[in-house]
Amino acid sequence: MTKDTLPAYAIVELLIRLAQIDPHIGDYKGHAISVDSAVVKTTNGKIPLLKTLIWQQFEQPDLITEADLKEVILAFQPLNTGRKKRQ
């Protein structure tokens, strides 16, 4: 795996963990990589995930706390623009 490649299954695992907290996240559809994050498209919207978090899920998932995941959920952007962003 090259430095610019991210393990897709670690992204899917993160989405599963996020959906356990908020089922509105949706299922994995794809992702696009930027400099320090990946924007993940789901069946219900999109969510940015830092590369460091994805690698942590790959290498040491037990170190990611529920509080960390709840912080990530705040950035979720639902497809339905009428739905309010979580606070």
Secondary structure, DSSP 8 states (H G I E B T S, - for coil): --TT---HHHHHHHHHHHHHH-GGG--EEEEEE-SSEEEEEESSEEEEEEHHHHHHHHH-GGG--HHHHHHHHTT-EESSTTS----
